[in-house]
Amino acid sequence: MALPTEPKPRAKVARLRDRKKWAATSVLKGVRLSLTSDRSFDSVFEARRSRRAFGPIEIRKTRAFVQHVFSPRKSGKGRLAHLTKKTFVSAGSLHPISVIIIDGPDVDEPILFDDRTKRFLTLPLIDPLGFEEAVLEARQIVPTAEGHILLFVGDERRVSDEYEAPQSLLWRDAGAALQVCSMAAEAYGLAFCPLGFTGAAALESLGPPHGDFRALSLAILGC
């Protein structure tokens, strides 16, 4: 039996460029808002804790946070065009984890960050009632935490083209992304709380190609 991290033949990688893209109702440009911190790593490392009570945050700042954390620092070229380097680790630099802002102040439709174009896409709902119920259930987990709910999803296609056991690597990468978001929020004076739910019901309420993705986690970002 092949090990989870044993690569498949490279011939399959080319198919990544032929995959369907998310259906979108609109495209929003990236946010020009600089996030910096004068905190030392040690202070962030020692102080970082999940807060369960905090206030709302402006959508512009949430978009800037997601864009800052999930934007590629370097992208491959040629046959390595599907590989990127970001602030958190990923199996084979594939980075299959994306974030969708599904609820919070000034969020009328779910907002996906497209790391390839560094733009945001608003996504249609195929089951508005189911989506509303999923959001309400998420809100009830930590009712004292206001802010934007973030849905972490993984592109199983991207990983399965190179690995025999893609799901295990999606979970690993999602954990790494959550931890970096948590520490980044602490450094930038924000609040971040993972909710413990996968958010599967919310993902199933979105338009295509949600079937190619796996819901991995929910979190709330606030101030």
N, C-alpha and C positions, 0 to 999 in steps of 0.2 A: 504493500500500500504506500502510495506517495506521501511524503511529509507535507504538512500544510504550506510550507514555504518553498516547496520545490517548483521552480518555474516550468511553465509549459513552453512549447516551441514558440519562438518569436513571430512565426508566420501569422498568428492570430491577432497580433497587436494592430495590424493595419486596419482591422475592422472597426477599431475605436472611432476613426474619423468618419465612418459611415453611419453611426448611430443617430437615431432621431433625437431632436432637441426638445426641450420643454415647450409646451404650448404657452403663449404669453398674451396677456391683454394689453400690455404696454411695456416700454423699455425706459428705465430711469438711468440717468447718468450717474457716475460715481460721485461720492461726496468729497469735497475739498475741505477737510477739517483735520488739522494736525493733532495727533495724540502723542504726547510725550510725558515722561515722568522723571523726576529727579530722585526717586526712591532707589535705594540700593537693592540688589537681589536678595541679600540676607534679610532686610526688613520686610520685603514682600513675602518671602518664603516663610518667615516666622509668624507674620500677622495674618496670612491668608486663611480665612474661614468662610464657610457658606453662611450668609446672613439670611434670616427667614422673615425679616420685617424691614421693608425699605419702600421708597417712593417711586413715582413714575419717572420716565426719562423721555426726552425729545426723540422723535423718530430719526431726525437728522444725526443725532449723536449715536443712536443704535446702529444706523447704517454705516456710519464712519467706523465704529468699533468692529463690526463684522468685516468690513472691507479691509481694515488695517490688519486684522488677525489672519484672514483667509486669502489675502492676495498673494500670488506667487512672488517670491523674491528672485527667482530665476526659473526660466523655462527652457526645456530642451529644444533642439532643432533637428530637422531631418527625420530620421526614423525614431528619434528620441523626443519628438514633439509632444508626446502624450505624458511626459514626465515633468514634474515641477518640484521646486524646493520652497517650503513654507516655514513658518516659525515652529511648527510641531512635526514630530516624526511621522513617517508613513511607510508602509510596506513598499519597497521598490520605488519610492518617490512617486507613486501613482496618485496619491491624495484624492481618494474617492468620496470624501466627506464634504457635503454642502450644507448650508444653513438657510432655513426659510423662516422669516419673521411672520408668525401666523396671527398674532393678536397684540393689542396694546394701543396707546395713543396714536391717532392719525393713521392707523392701518385699516384700510377699507377692503383690501384684498391681500392674500398672502404675498410676501415679497421674497423672492429668491435672489441670492447673490451669485452672479455668473463670474467665476474666477478667471475664465478665459478672456473675457472682454472687460472685466472690472466694471460691469454695469449691473443694475438690478432689474429683475423682471417681475411684473405683477402676474399672478397665476389665476386662472379661472377655477371656479368650484363646480364640480359635477354633482355634489351632494351638499348643498348649503346647510340643511338641517343637521345632517350627520356631523358636519364640520363644527357647527355651533355647539352641539352637544360635546364634542371632543374638547373644544376650548374651555367650556364650562367645567368639565371634569378636571382639566389641568389646573384651572384657577382654584379649585377647591382643595388641591393638595397643600398649597401654602397660601391661604387667603390673605395673609398679612403682607405678602410680597406683591407690590404693584410693579408695573413696567411692561416690557415686551416679552412675549413668549417666543422662544427660539426652538425650532424643530431641526434636529440634526439627522440628516439622511445620508445613506451610503449608496453609491452607484455600483451595484453588484456586477454589472457587465464589465466595468473597467478592471475590476480585480480578477474576475473569472477568466479573462483572456490570458492571464499570466500565472495564475495560481490554482491548484487543485481544490483547495478548501477556502473559497473567498469569504464566506461568512465570518469565520474566526478572525480574519484580518480586518474586516469592516468594524467589528466590535472593538478590536485593539486600537484602530485608528480613531474611532469615535471617542474612546476614553482619553487618548492623547489630546484630541482637539478640545474636549471639555476641560481638561486640566489646564491647558494653556489659556483658554478663555477665562477660567477662574483666576489665575494668577495675573493676567493682563487687566482684568477688572479691578483687582486690588491695587495694582500699580497706578491705574488711571483714576482712582477715586470713585469707582462704580461698584455696584453690588451684583453678585452673580450667584444663582442658586439652582443646581440641577434638581429635577423633580422626581426622577426615578421611574417615570413612565416612558415607554418607547415613542408614543405619539402615532401609533399605527393607524388609529381611526382618523386622525387629521390628515395623514398622508393619503389614505384611500379616498378621501373626499375631494382630492385635487384632480385636475385634468392630466392627460398623458404628458410624459411617459412615467407616471408614478409607479406603474407596475414593474419597472426595471430597477426601482430603488427600494431600499429597506429602511424603515423608520428605526432609529437607534436610540434617541434620547430627546427629552424636553428639558428646557432650562428657562429661567427668567432673568432678564438683565434690567437693572434699574439704578436708582441713585440713593 
